Structure formats: structure tokens, C-alpha cells
Amino acid sequence: MKKESILYSLGMHDPAGHRYTVRLEILHPDPKGQTLSLPAWIPGSYLIRDFSRQVETLRATRGRITNDGAVNGWAANGRAANGQSAGAGGRRGRQLAVRKVGNHSWRCEPCRGPLVVEYTVYAWDLSVRGAHFDQSHAFFNGASLFLAVEGQADQPCLLRIEPPAQRRDWKVYTSLPAADGHPEAARRHGFGMYRAPDYDALIDHPVEIGTPQVVRFRAHGAEHELVFSGAAPNLDLARIARDAQKICAAQIALFEPSSKRAPFLDSSDHYVFMTQVTADGYGGLEHRASTALMAARRDLPTIGSEPGASYQTFLGLLSHEYFHTWNVKRIKPAAFAPYDLSRENHTRLLWVFEGFTSYYDDLMLLRSGVIGRNDYLRMLAKTISAVHRGSGRHKQSVAESSYDAWTRYYKQDENSPNALVSYYTKGSLVALGLDLLIRRETAGAHTLDDVMRLLWERYGRDFYRSGAGRGLPENAMLRLVREATGVNVADFIERCVEGREDVPLQQLLPQQGIAMAWKAPSDTPTLDIRTRSQNGQTQIATVYENGAAHAAGLSAGDLLVAIGGLRVGEPATLDALLCAYRPGDSVQMHVFRGDELRAYTAVLRAPAPTECELSFAQADPRPEH
């Protein structure tokens, strides 16, 4: 095993100011001047994030080598000399000049011997992507904190997490393995020294620190932790653990039907779900042996109450991020193997990595028995409706959507429903269509599962073990589907992936005993707009193309004042006012566009049949969950 020549020490001394202090010590810096950089983006979130903008101060000094080979108190084997912390030992060396050489990078003055860089990072991003720190907890993704040492990204490194003086009861929750010979970290949840085989691994194990609610379970022998931070009174941890265990076990068995070996065992001895509970949060970001989640308090079950559909939404999110442990963290597009964290990494395959994952997330709830068949059909119908509601699906293919994630999907505006399609939602329908097509053409002998297992065997299982994992080529899916199932899906891919045609579910679903119908969402005449509440008033968020509001001249951002001479308040008031009219009626509307009062006449229309309904030919004999 290589010895670590890079040490990161993380200090938490200013919770009120939300600042981390980081000390980076490099035994063998580039003698010509060491370049350091923060990632411009974090894998799984395809937008340039500019984490470097939160670096407030940065200074570099030449480290002092002590008689025992330690650099400022840190021995070359990763152990603190004389029991001191990394930031405690020795006098400061000579200060070195540091200059910015790019949006995300710095270069230090050349020096012989160890280089020490100290910097502070502002951490007030309560999301799954960045870093957050206050008096209640600390959370961070390494991509937002740890400078990469250019030329040494493949070298093993150590991370010392120092306990905050203010909170002696805090513990550390991470899937990052403890460093050898450091029992304080090896005792699960302890502060101290952790080890990563390289920089990519260092930033792929987020860390939660604090006093969260925790529950554990095993799936096929592999340990999992569910960690909930934030106020969540009376949380039914046992219920969540029971359901999560079923989901995880089903996914492990899908990819490894014989060995039942969990994928993260190549990187860690356990998996961690880190959930930040807020009033209305939702989201997730996958990592190789953990995931960071945001959940609304109302979506989580409490002891003594029966959870509803919103809890299924949380379980779907948990299932989605766990499925990524195989699909995108190990089975990767070639464009991500390896990541170039300094710029956008374009691929036309996000419909496979996000779309297929979005298909399997809810499907695994059904297969694991967490939800019933009718629940599943309701969730599937909701996805179909969401895709068909936007006209953007006729203008952009899911392959194009994948490539344009950086500039369009992650930068949506008021016109996005009219201009683009989601590689998540339509990608999930593509996966459904492929699954149904394969089942039909092989009389049920093969399914999309066979494709996923081939992808796993060919590209994923040994991705981190080999040290030189290879990614899925851009044009390989057609060949792999045929190899796994014997089915030629070239026409389907051409029409529904590279092209802009709808997935032919109307023809495919009935062959599996599922009826599909369309209905209008209501009988109320419509303006064909999406609204939002704005200080007690109704503001137009989106004007759907070729709808009543579009024809009348209304625009996104208009603040609705009155319809037919009656005041419009909250969006519910608008719906109540429209109930008085019939399709084809003309109504006078007053709006504020900026600070100008304008009048328009709109001809109301009957709602289009955009709501999908699915049903099984035979009723589900099992009770609903």
C-alpha cells in the first residue's frame, strides 16, 4: 500500500460564521510551483458550481521537518507526532507567495520540501451539493472544501477531522474508511484520521457531523445506516429502516442474483443515507458508498400514524439514489471515466444513467413489496402525465437533453416546459418502453434487468477494484441490448431517444395487461398557465405554448390583478373565479407587467386530456400500503 503524502485537516471553530478551516500539508510539492484547485462542479449535479468563490483566505508556508520525519506535527505515515494534532506542531515555516491562476485554481511559490496551505471556506449552503455548518450540525461534500494537488490526484491521502471545542457530544457519520492505526476514527463515528486511496475517493464520501437520529439495518449482510439531521420529532425510524432494508436487498439481488454482494464493499464497510430534514426540502446526490438526501418533514412517517403518498415519494428518492450506487457511480459513461472536474463533461447518455434509474426507483418499491401494484400505477401515471404536459418533448430529444444538461436542464426558466424535455422523466419512459418491448419480443424470456446486469458485469463490478475503470461508450447501448436480450431496438432508439417521438406506451402497455387512458385534469376552463403565489397574489410562472393565455398575449411574470372585474388573490382564488365560466367564454383580464397595468382578453379553453390513468386488467389482491 502506498504511503500517504497528502494530509487534509478540517477544523470547526466558527459555527456562527459558518466557516471551516482547512489545512493541507503536501510532503512532495511540485518543485516548480505547486498548483492547487477546487472542482468547478460535483459529480451527479451537472452545473458549474464555482465552489472556489467561498474560499475566503488562503496562505501557504514551507513546512518544517522535525527529527522524526514529521511535517508540522504530522508524521509521514499519517500519525500525529507526539500526540499533537496536525495544526499544533512546530513553528510556522517561511511564508510563500500564492497567486490565482484560474477561476478555481491557485499556484504556490516553488519550495523544496513540505508545503503547508491553510484556508477558510464559508459554508452556508443547506443542500446536498455543498457544505453547511452552524451550531446544530456540520455537513460537507469534499468537492466544496478540499483543494486538489495537481499532479498528485492519484495519490492516497489522509483526512483528519478535528472535534469542535463547543460540542463534545458530536459524532462523525461517513462511509470514508478510517486510516490504519487510528482507533479513534476506527471506532465508528469518531473524530480523527480517515484515509482515501486518491482524491476522487476523498471527495466521494460526504460527511455529516452532529447528533442526528440514527438507525441501522443489514441487507444481504451489508451494514447500512440511516442518519436524520434537523428537527424531526417522533420519527418512526423502525418503519423507515424496515422499508429501506427491503428496497436495498431487492436492488442488490437484481445486480448480483447469485452472490448478493453489495457494490459499495469495494470502497467501504458500510453504506450511509444522510438525510437533512427541513420544512419543504427534496433532493438527493449519489456517492460511491453513501448518499446525501433532503426531505420534507411531512414526507417522513411518525410513530403511531399511517404514512401516505408523500412517504412513498421519500422512499422513491431513497431508492433512486441507492440505485445510482451501481448506475453512474460504477457503470459510468466514458465521458466520466475519469471525471474532469475543471469543466463540463458532456455525454448524450444521461437518459440511461438518470432515466433508467428513475424507472427502477419506483419499480423497486413494487418489487420489494413496499408498495402495491395500484400505488405503482399511480406513480407511473404521474410520470407519464408530467412528460406529456410539456410541448418541449417535440423540440428536444432525450439524447440532446442529456448533452445540454449543463446549459439547459440545470438552468431552467419560465419557458423550459415549452422548450426542453427531462432526461429523468422521459428517460424513465424510454426505459419502460424498452422493458416492455424486450418482454414482448422474447415472450417474457428477457427483460431490461438482463441489460442492467450486462452493464454491471462489463463496466461496473470492477470499476474501482481495477484502478482503471472504463466507461460506457456513447454508441454502445444498441449493441448491448441486443447482446443481453437478442432484441434489435434500433428503430425504437432512433425514434424515441435520438428522435422526438413519444414512447409508444399506448401500444406496449396493454400487451402486459395494463390499460391506459387519458382525461382532463378538471372540468374548469383553463388559461393554460402555471402559476405561483407571490406575496398573496397570483403570478404567472409559465405560459404554455399555443394555449389560451399565449393567444391572449399574457406572459410569464405577469401578476394577475382581476378577471372579469373581480380581484384575483391567491392561486386558489383564480381557480374559483374560472369556475364561473365555460370553455369558449371571453374574459377581460388585468395584470401588472412590472409596474404597468395592462388589460387583455382571453378566450378560455377546455382543459386538454393531459392526465394519464393506468389500471390493471385484474385487480391487485394485496392490500394497499
NORVENDA-V96172 format. One record per backbone hydrogen bond with DSSP energy under -1.0 kcal/mol. NH is the residue of the N-H (numbers start at 1). CO is the residue of the C=O. If there is no record, write none. Layout:
# NORVENDA-V96172
nh->NH co->CO
nh->NH co->CO
This chain:
# NORVENDA-V96172
nh->5 co->156
nh->7 co->25
nh->8 co->158
nh->9 co->23
nh->10 co->160
nh->11 co->21
nh->19 co->14
nh->20 co->121
nh->21 co->11
nh->22 co->119
nh->23 co->9
nh->24 co->117
nh->25 co->7
nh->26 co->115
nh->27 co->5
nh->33 co->30
nh->36 co->106
nh->37 co->148
nh->38 co->104
nh->40 co->341
nh->45 co->42
nh->47 co->45
nh->49 co->40
nh->50 co->40
nh->53 co->50
nh->54 co->51
nh->55 co->52
nh->56 co->120
nh->59 co->118
nh->61 co->116
nh->62 co->94
nh->63 co->114
nh->66 co->70
nh->69 co->66
nh->71 co->74
nh->72 co->64
nh->74 co->71
nh->75 co->79
nh->78 co->75
nh->81 co->73
nh->83 co->80
nh->84 co->81
nh->88 co->85
nh->89 co->72
nh->96 co->60
nh->99 co->107
nh->101 co->105
nh->106 co->36
nh->107 co->99
nh->108 co->34
nh->109 co->97
nh->115 co->26
nh->116 co->61
nh->117 co->24
nh->118 co->59
nh->119 co->22
nh->120 co->57
nh->121 co->20
nh->122 co->54
nh->123 co->18
nh->125 co->131
nh->127 co->125
nh->132 co->139
nh->133 co->123
nh->134 co->137
nh->138 co->209
nh->139 co->132
nh->140 co->207
nh->141 co->130
nh->144 co->141
nh->145 co->142
nh->146 co->142
nh->148 co->37
nh->150 co->35
nh->152 co->149
nh->155 co->152
nh->157 co->196
nh->158 co->6
nh->159 co->194
nh->160 co->8
nh->161 co->192
nh->162 co->10
nh->171 co->210
nh->172 co->189
nh->173 co->208
nh->179 co->193
nh->182 co->179
nh->186 co->182
nh->187 co->183
nh->188 co->186
nh->190 co->187
nh->192 co->161
nh->194 co->159
nh->195 co->177
nh->196 co->157
nh->199 co->153
nh->202 co->198
nh->203 co->199
nh->204 co->201
nh->207 co->140
nh->208 co->173
nh->209 co->138
nh->210 co->171
nh->213 co->228
nh->215 co->226
nh->217 co->224
nh->219 co->222
nh->222 co->219
nh->224 co->217
nh->225 co->271
nh->226 co->215
nh->227 co->273
nh->228 co->213
nh->229 co->275
nh->235 co->232
nh->236 co->301
nh->237 co->235
nh->240 co->236
nh->241 co->237
nh->242 co->238
nh->243 co->239
nh->244 co->240
nh->245 co->241
nh->246 co->242
nh->247 co->243
nh->248 co->244
nh->249 co->245
nh->250 co->246
nh->251 co->247
nh->252 co->248
nh->253 co->249
nh->254 co->250
nh->255 co->251
nh->256 co->252
nh->260 co->256
nh->265 co->262
nh->266 co->263
nh->267 co->264
nh->268 co->264
nh->271 co->223
nh->272 co->289
nh->273 co->225
nh->274 co->291
nh->275 co->227
nh->276 co->293
nh->277 co->229
nh->278 co->295
nh->283 co->294
nh->285 co->292
nh->287 co->290
nh->291 co->272
nh->292 co->285
nh->293 co->274
nh->294 co->283
nh->295 co->276
nh->297 co->278
nh->299 co->296
nh->300 co->297
nh->303 co->234
nh->305 co->302
nh->312 co->308
nh->313 co->309
nh->314 co->310
nh->315 co->311
nh->316 co->312
nh->317 co->313
nh->318 co->314
nh->319 co->315
nh->320 co->316
nh->321 co->317
nh->322 co->318
nh->323 co->319
nh->324 co->320
nh->325 co->322
nh->326 co->323
nh->327 co->323
nh->328 co->326
nh->328 co->331
nh->329 co->324
nh->330 co->326
nh->331 co->326
nh->334 co->472
nh->336 co->333
nh->337 co->334
nh->343 co->340
nh->352 co->349
nh->353 co->349
nh->354 co->350
nh->355 co->350
nh->358 co->354
nh->359 co->355
nh->360 co->356
nh->361 co->357
nh->363 co->359
nh->364 co->360
nh->366 co->362
nh->367 co->363
nh->368 co->364
nh->369 co->366
nh->370 co->365
nh->371 co->365
nh->376 co->372
nh->377 co->373
nh->378 co->374
nh->379 co->375
nh->380 co->376
nh->381 co->377
nh->382 co->378
nh->383 co->379
nh->384 co->380
nh->385 co->381
nh->386 co->382
nh->387 co->383
nh->388 co->384
nh->389 co->385
nh->392 co->417
nh->394 co->391
nh->395 co->392
nh->396 co->392
nh->399 co->497
nh->401 co->397
nh->402 co->398
nh->403 co->399
nh->404 co->400
nh->405 co->402
nh->408 co->404
nh->410 co->405
nh->411 co->408
nh->416 co->413
nh->418 co->415
nh->419 co->416
nh->420 co->416
nh->426 co->422
nh->428 co->424
nh->429 co->425
nh->430 co->426
nh->431 co->427
nh->432 co->428
nh->433 co->429
nh->434 co->430
nh->435 co->431
nh->436 co->432
nh->437 co->433
nh->438 co->434
nh->439 co->435
nh->440 co->436
nh->441 co->437
nh->442 co->438
nh->444 co->439
nh->445 co->442
nh->450 co->447
nh->452 co->448
nh->453 co->449
nh->454 co->450
nh->455 co->451
nh->456 co->452
nh->457 co->453
nh->458 co->454
nh->459 co->455
nh->460 co->456
nh->461 co->456
nh->463 co->460
nh->466 co->462
nh->472 co->332
nh->476 co->473
nh->480 co->476
nh->481 co->477
nh->482 co->478
nh->483 co->479
nh->484 co->480
nh->485 co->481
nh->486 co->482
nh->493 co->489
nh->494 co->490
nh->495 co->491
nh->496 co->492
nh->497 co->493
nh->498 co->493
nh->501 co->495
nh->505 co->503
nh->508 co->504
nh->509 co->505
nh->512 co->509
nh->513 co->510
nh->514 co->509
nh->515 co->615
nh->517 co->613
nh->519 co->611
nh->526 co->605
nh->530 co->542
nh->532 co->539
nh->534 co->537
nh->537 co->534
nh->539 co->532
nh->540 co->558
nh->541 co->530
nh->542 co->530
nh->544 co->528
nh->547 co->544
nh->549 co->527
nh->551 co->547
nh->552 co->548
nh->553 co->549
nh->554 co->549
nh->557 co->540
nh->558 co->555
nh->559 co->592
nh->560 co->538
nh->561 co->590
nh->562 co->590
nh->563 co->566
nh->564 co->588
nh->566 co->563
nh->568 co->561
nh->573 co->570
nh->574 co->570
nh->575 co->571
nh->576 co->572
nh->577 co->573
nh->578 co->574
nh->579 co->575
nh->580 co->577
nh->581 co->578
nh->584 co->604
nh->585 co->582
nh->587 co->602
nh->589 co->600
nh->590 co->562
nh->591 co->598
nh->592 co->559
nh->593 co->596
nh->596 co->593
nh->598 co->591
nh->600 co->589
nh->602 co->587
nh->604 co->585
nh->605 co->526
nh->610 co->608
nh->611 co->519
nh->613 co->517
nh->615 co->515
nh->617 co->513
